[in-house]
Amino acid sequence: MKAEADLDATDRRLIVATQGGLPRVPRPYDAIAGELGIGGDEVIARLRRMLDSGVIRRIGAVPNHYAIGYTANGMSVWDVDDARIDELGARIGALEFVTHCYRRPRRLPDWPYNLFAMVHSRDREEVAARVAEIAALLGDACRAHDILYSTAILKKTGIRIAG
């Protein structure tokens, strides 16, 4: 992975210019290039280099799931056998209906859960059905689980760096 120190000033300006999303214009890379005073091909090359090195993870559309009808959002939390969590977490994270999957430390005695998987659906019944699929996949490696449903969006952004 490319170290932060390896990013030049133009790389950092490019990250700041794109971290809120690409401009909604026919040629977004050229629009960004104009802001930065470089060519569109250079924008693409720099983004490709940062993707390849792991500085940025992806470039893609981030739909507003509420606007497209996915209004039931459940963070499923799981108490999974530590010896199997990496293997099973990778399988859960690969499921089409799981948008985020994380391993987190337990906070005993109150919080026994060490695997989190976000499921978006049209209603809570569908979330529950998806969570049942996850439970079946986890099998005996899972000792307990719960679903935490979202009730409001308080903040929804990725990490942002200062310009």
C-alpha positions as CSV (number, residue, x, y, z in Angstrom):
1,M,0.0,0.0,0.0
2,K,1.3,3.5,-0.8
3,A,2.2,5.4,2.3
4,E,0.6,8.8,2.9
5,A,4.0,10.4,2.5
6,D,4.2,9.1,-1.0
7,L,1.1,11.1,-2.1
8,D,2.1,14.4,-3.8
9,A,0.2,17.6,-3.5
10,T,-1.8,16.9,-6.7
11,D,-2.8,13.4,-5.4
12,R,-4.1,15.0,-2.2
13,R,-6.0,17.7,-4.1
14,L,-7.5,15.0,-6.4
15,I,-8.7,13.0,-3.3
16,V,-10.3,16.2,-1.9
17,A,-11.9,17.0,-5.2
18,T,-13.4,13.5,-5.6
19,Q,-14.2,12.4,-2.0
20,G,-17.7,13.9,-2.2
21,G,-18.4,12.3,-5.5
22,L,-17.8,12.9,-9.2
23,P,-19.4,15.9,-10.8
24,R,-22.7,15.1,-12.7
25,V,-21.5,16.1,-16.1
26,P,-20.8,14.2,-19.3
27,R,-17.0,14.2,-18.7
28,P,-16.4,14.2,-15.0
29,Y,-12.7,13.5,-15.1
30,D,-12.1,16.4,-17.4
31,A,-14.1,18.7,-15.1
32,I,-12.0,17.6,-12.2
33,A,-8.8,18.0,-14.3
34,G,-9.9,21.6,-15.0
35,E,-10.2,22.3,-11.3
36,L,-6.7,20.9,-10.7
37,G,-5.0,22.4,-13.7
38,I,-4.0,19.0,-15.1
39,G,-5.3,16.8,-18.0
40,G,-8.2,14.4,-17.8
41,D,-5.9,11.5,-18.7
42,E,-3.7,12.4,-15.8
43,V,-6.7,12.4,-13.4
44,I,-7.6,8.9,-14.6
45,A,-3.9,7.7,-14.3
46,R,-3.6,9.1,-10.8
47,L,-6.8,7.5,-9.7
48,R,-5.8,4.2,-11.2
49,R,-2.5,4.3,-9.5
50,M,-4.2,5.1,-6.1
51,L,-6.7,2.2,-6.7
52,D,-3.9,-0.2,-7.5
53,S,-1.9,0.7,-4.5
54,G,-4.8,0.6,-2.1
55,V,-4.8,4.4,-1.3
56,I,-8.4,4.4,-2.5
57,R,-10.6,1.3,-2.4
58,R,-13.0,2.0,-5.3
59,I,-14.8,4.4,-7.5
60,G,-18.4,3.8,-7.9
61,A,-22.0,5.0,-7.6
62,V,-23.4,5.2,-4.1
63,P,-27.2,5.1,-4.4
64,N,-29.5,6.5,-1.8
65,H,-31.0,3.3,-0.7
66,Y,-34.0,5.1,0.9
67,A,-34.8,6.8,-2.4
68,I,-34.9,3.4,-4.3
69,G,-37.2,1.8,-1.7
70,Y,-34.8,0.1,0.7
71,T,-36.1,1.6,3.9
72,A,-35.5,-1.3,6.3
73,N,-31.9,-1.2,7.4
74,G,-30.7,-3.8,9.9
75,M,-27.3,-4.1,11.3
76,S,-27.1,-7.8,12.2
77,V,-24.7,-8.5,15.1
78,W,-23.3,-12.0,15.7
79,D,-21.4,-13.8,18.4
80,V,-19.2,-16.0,16.2
81,D,-16.5,-18.5,17.3
82,D,-13.2,-16.6,17.1
83,A,-11.5,-19.6,15.5
84,R,-13.9,-19.3,12.5
85,I,-14.7,-15.6,12.3
86,D,-12.3,-14.8,9.5
87,E,-13.5,-17.6,7.2
88,L,-17.1,-17.0,8.0
89,G,-16.9,-13.2,7.9
90,A,-15.5,-13.4,4.4
91,R,-18.4,-15.6,3.3
92,I,-20.9,-13.3,4.9
93,G,-19.3,-10.2,3.4
94,A,-19.5,-11.8,-0.1
95,L,-23.3,-12.2,0.1
96,E,-25.1,-9.9,-2.4
97,F,-27.4,-8.5,0.2
98,V,-24.7,-7.6,2.8
99,T,-23.4,-4.0,2.2
100,H,-20.9,-3.8,5.1
101,C,-19.3,-6.6,7.1
102,Y,-16.9,-6.0,10.0
103,R,-15.1,-7.9,12.7
104,R,-15.2,-5.9,16.0
105,P,-14.1,-6.7,19.5
106,R,-16.6,-7.9,22.0
107,R,-17.3,-5.7,25.1
108,L,-18.1,-8.3,27.7
109,P,-20.2,-8.9,29.7
110,D,-22.7,-6.6,28.0
111,W,-21.8,-6.9,24.3
112,P,-20.9,-10.5,23.1
113,Y,-21.0,-9.7,19.4
114,N,-17.9,-9.8,17.2
115,L,-19.2,-9.8,13.7
116,F,-21.4,-7.1,12.2
117,A,-23.2,-7.3,8.8
118,M,-25.5,-4.6,7.4
119,V,-28.6,-5.7,5.5
120,H,-30.8,-3.3,3.5
121,S,-34.3,-4.4,2.4
122,R,-37.7,-3.1,1.6
123,D,-39.2,-4.1,4.9
124,R,-38.2,-5.7,8.3
125,E,-39.6,-9.1,7.3
126,E,-37.2,-9.2,4.4
127,V,-34.3,-8.1,6.6
128,A,-35.3,-10.9,9.0
129,A,-35.3,-13.4,6.2
130,R,-31.9,-12.3,5.0
131,V,-30.6,-12.6,8.6
132,A,-32.0,-16.1,8.8
133,E,-29.9,-16.9,5.7
134,I,-26.8,-15.6,7.5
135,A,-27.6,-17.6,10.6
136,A,-27.9,-20.8,8.4
137,L,-24.5,-20.1,6.9
138,L,-22.9,-19.5,10.3
139,G,-24.5,-22.7,11.7
140,D,-23.0,-23.9,15.0
141,A,-20.2,-21.3,14.9
142,C,-22.8,-18.7,16.0
143,R,-23.8,-18.6,19.6
144,A,-26.2,-15.6,19.5
145,H,-27.3,-12.7,17.2
146,D,-29.6,-9.7,17.1
147,I,-30.7,-7.1,14.6
148,L,-30.4,-3.3,15.2
149,Y,-32.7,-1.4,13.0
150,S,-32.0,2.1,11.8
151,T,-34.6,4.7,12.7
152,A,-32.9,7.9,11.3
153,I,-29.9,9.0,9.3
154,L,-27.7,11.2,11.5
155,K,-24.8,11.4,9.1
156,K,-23.9,9.6,5.9
157,T,-20.5,10.2,4.4
158,G,-17.3,8.4,4.0
159,I,-14.1,9.6,5.5
160,R,-13.1,13.1,4.4
161,I,-9.6,14.6,4.4
162,A,-8.9,18.3,4.7
163,G,-7.9,20.1,1.6
